[in-house]
Amino acid sequence: MAKYIEIANQLRSDISQHKFSQDQPFPDQLDLANRFSTSRMTVQKSLNILRAEGLIYSRQGSGTFVSKNADLIVQSDFGVDQYVGTSTLLGDRHQIESQVIKFEIRYPNDSEQIALRLNDKELIYDIIRQRVVDKEPYALEYSKMPVKVIPGLDDKVLHASIYGYIQNDLKLKIGSAFRKISADKANSNDEKYLKCGPMDPVLEVTQTVFLNTGIPFEFSSTRHRYDQGSVTVFVKSKLE
């Protein structure tokens, strides 16, 4: 991994652990260069990453500072390879609530059979949940899961953490996911549950998630308000 990426990762971790005060200037490039035994140019590249992520900002004549909402950005920003649930991602520092809008058991349609590798006689859970973070709408989840793979889902689990139940109660390990990220306009449910305007953009993440055994256990689509979620992708140049 390139040096400037390592430094950016360490500084991001330091920010998440509140090692820098939001009221005091961020360490300057020379101090950081000395800390990491590198050049100021390398440090500058690291800071550019954090600045692009919205974790730090420059105040003319005063220096660089940690953003006021850095704590939420660090936790709500997810990478393309992140498969943990919202409760794990945000729960340590934020109040997470789940409102169950729909919960039923039914037979899968054609696309659900393909995604979850089921036949038309195998039952699935059909779940819609509103996720609320610190009393504000965060996401709207549409999830389908095979009953035979994830037995015992009930209202209590749905109001807590499905992924926590899968890993802690069922002792299953999550492996990988196929994920598609796209943009959409708000629909009626987004307006109702995410407080979106009729023309607001929405970030939609559609995915099929697999256990470490290769068995698919979730076919879902999660819709985020345009200001309540983002995706971080790091692309490394082959010339580096």
C-alpha positions in Angstrom: 0.0 0.0 0.0 1.3 3.5 -0.9 2.7 5.5 2.0 0.2 8.4 1.6 -2.7 5.9 1.8 -1.3 4.4 5.0 -1.0 7.9 6.5 -4.5 8.8 5.4 -5.9 5.6 7.0 -4.1 6.3 10.3 -5.3 9.9 10.4 -8.8 8.8 9.6 -8.6 6.3 12.5 -7.2 9.1 14.8 -10.1 11.3 13.8 -12.7 8.6 14.6 -11.1 8.2 18.0 -11.3 11.9 18.7 -7.5 12.3 19.0 -7.8 15.8 17.3 -9.9 18.6 18.8 -12.3 20.2 16.4 -11.6 23.6 18.1 -7.8 23.4 17.5 -6.0 23.5 14.2 -5.1 20.1 12.7 -1.3 19.3 12.8 0.5 21.0 10.0 2.3 19.2 7.2 5.7 19.5 8.7 4.6 18.0 12.0 2.9 15.2 10.2 5.9 14.6 8.0 8.1 14.3 11.0 5.6 12.0 12.7 5.4 9.6 9.8 9.1 10.0 8.7 8.1 11.1 5.2 8.0 14.1 2.9 5.6 17.0 3.1 4.4 16.2 -0.5 3.4 12.7 0.7 1.5 14.2 3.7 -0.2 16.7 1.4 -1.5 13.7 -0.7 -2.8 12.1 2.5 -4.6 15.3 3.6 -6.1 15.7 0.1 -7.9 12.3 0.6 -9.3 13.4 4.0 -10.3 16.7 2.6 -12.1 15.0 -0.3 -13.9 12.8 2.2 -15.1 15.8 4.1 -13.2 14.9 7.3 -11.1 18.1 7.3 -11.4 21.6 5.9 -9.2 24.6 5.5 -10.1 27.9 7.2 -8.4 30.9 5.5 -5.7 32.4 7.7 -6.3 29.8 10.5 -5.2 26.5 9.2 -6.9 23.1 8.8 -9.6 21.8 11.1 -11.5 18.5 11.7 -15.1 18.9 10.3 -17.9 19.1 12.9 -19.7 16.1 11.4 -16.5 14.0 10.9 -17.6 11.5 13.4 -20.7 10.6 11.5 -18.9 10.8 8.1 -16.2 8.2 9.3 -18.9 5.8 10.4 -21.7 6.3 7.8 -19.3 6.3 4.8 -19.0 2.7 3.6 -16.6 1.1 1.2 -17.6 -1.1 -1.7 -16.3 -4.1 0.3 -18.2 -3.3 3.5 -20.9 -5.9 4.4 -21.7 -5.1 8.1 -25.1 -3.9 9.0 -26.1 -0.4 10.0 -26.1 -1.3 13.7 -22.4 -2.4 13.6 -21.4 0.5 11.3 -22.9 3.3 13.4 -24.1 1.8 16.7 -21.1 2.5 18.9 -21.6 6.3 18.8 -25.1 6.8 17.6 -28.7 5.9 18.5 -30.0 3.4 16.0 -33.7 2.6 15.7 -35.5 0.2 13.3 -39.1 0.7 12.3 -40.6 -2.4 10.7 -42.9 -1.4 7.8 -43.5 -4.8 6.3 -42.6 -8.4 7.5 -44.1 -11.4 5.8 -43.2 -14.9 4.6 -44.0 -15.8 1.0 -42.8 -17.7 -2.0 -40.1 -16.0 -4.2 -40.6 -14.5 -7.6 -38.3 -15.3 -10.6 -35.6 -12.7 -9.8 -35.5 -13.6 -6.1 -35.2 -17.3 -7.0 -32.2 -16.5 -9.2 -30.5 -14.2 -6.7 -31.0 -16.5 -3.7 -30.7 -19.8 -5.6 -34.1 -21.0 -4.6 -36.9 -22.9 -6.2 -40.5 -21.6 -6.3 -41.6 -23.7 -3.3 -38.9 -22.4 -0.9 -40.1 -19.6 1.4 -38.4 -16.2 1.9 -38.8 -13.3 4.4 -40.0 -10.1 2.7 -38.9 -7.2 4.9 -39.1 -3.4 4.7 -37.4 -1.4 7.5 -36.8 2.2 8.1 -33.5 2.9 9.8 -33.3 6.0 12.0 -30.0 7.4 13.3 -30.2 10.0 16.1 -33.9 10.5 15.5 -33.3 11.3 11.8 -34.3 9.1 8.8 -31.2 7.4 7.5 -32.2 4.6 5.1 -35.0 2.5 3.8 -34.2 -1.2 3.5 -36.0 -3.8 1.3 -34.6 -7.2 2.1 -35.4 -10.8 1.0 -33.9 -13.7 2.9 -34.4 -17.5 2.6 -36.2 -18.9 5.6 -34.2 -22.2 5.4 -30.8 -20.2 5.6 -31.8 -17.7 8.2 -34.4 -19.4 10.5 -36.1 -17.8 13.4 -36.3 -14.1 12.3 -39.0 -12.4 14.3 -40.1 -8.9 15.2 -37.6 -8.6 18.1 -34.7 -9.3 15.7 -36.0 -6.9 13.1 -36.2 -4.1 15.7 -32.6 -4.8 16.6 -29.9 -6.1 14.3 -30.4 -8.8 11.6 -26.7 -9.1 11.0 -26.0 -9.3 14.7 -28.6 -12.1 14.9 -27.0 -14.0 12.0 -23.5 -13.7 13.4 -24.0 -14.0 17.1 -27.1 -16.2 17.5 -26.9 -18.4 14.4 -23.1 -18.4 14.5 -22.9 -17.9 10.7 -20.1 -16.0 9.0 -20.6 -13.4 6.3 -18.4 -13.9 3.3 -18.8 -11.6 0.3 -21.3 -9.6 -1.7 -22.2 -8.6 -5.2 -23.2 -4.9 -5.0 -24.6 -2.4 -7.5 -24.7 1.3 -6.6 -26.9 3.7 -8.5 -28.8 7.0 -8.3 -32.6 7.4 -8.5 -35.3 10.0 -7.9 -37.3 9.8 -4.7 -40.4 7.7 -4.8 -43.5 7.9 -2.6 -41.9 5.7 0.1 -38.8 7.9 0.1 -40.9 11.0 0.6 -42.9 9.3 3.4 -40.1 7.6 5.4 -36.9 9.5 4.4 -38.4 13.0 4.3 -37.3 13.4 0.7 -38.8 16.0 -1.6 -40.4 14.7 -4.8 -37.3 15.6 -7.0 -34.6 14.7 -4.4 -31.9 12.3 -5.5 -31.6 9.0 -3.7 -28.6 6.7 -3.4 -29.6 3.1 -3.9 -27.4 0.1 -3.1 -28.7 -3.3 -4.4 -26.8 -6.3 -3.3 -26.7 -10.1 -2.9 -24.8 -11.1 0.2 -23.3 -14.5 0.7 -22.2 -16.5 3.7 -18.5 -17.7 3.8 -19.8 -21.0 2.5 -21.0 -19.3 -0.7 -24.7 -19.6 0.1 -26.6 -16.4 -0.6 -28.6 -15.2 2.4 -29.8 -11.7 1.4 -31.1 -10.0 -1.7 -31.7 -6.4 -0.8 -32.0 -2.8 -1.9 -31.2 0.0 0.5 -32.2 3.6 -0.3 -30.4 6.5 1.3 -31.3 10.2 1.4 -28.7 12.1 -0.7 -27.2 13.6 2.4 -27.3 10.5 4.6 -24.9 8.1 2.9 -22.0 7.8 0.5 -19.7 5.3 -1.0 -15.9 5.4 -0.8 -13.9 3.8 -3.6 -10.1 3.9 -3.7 -8.6 3.3 -7.2 -4.9 2.7 -7.3 -3.0 3.8 -10.5 -1.0 1.0 -12.2 1.7 3.5 -12.8 2.3 4.0 -9.0 
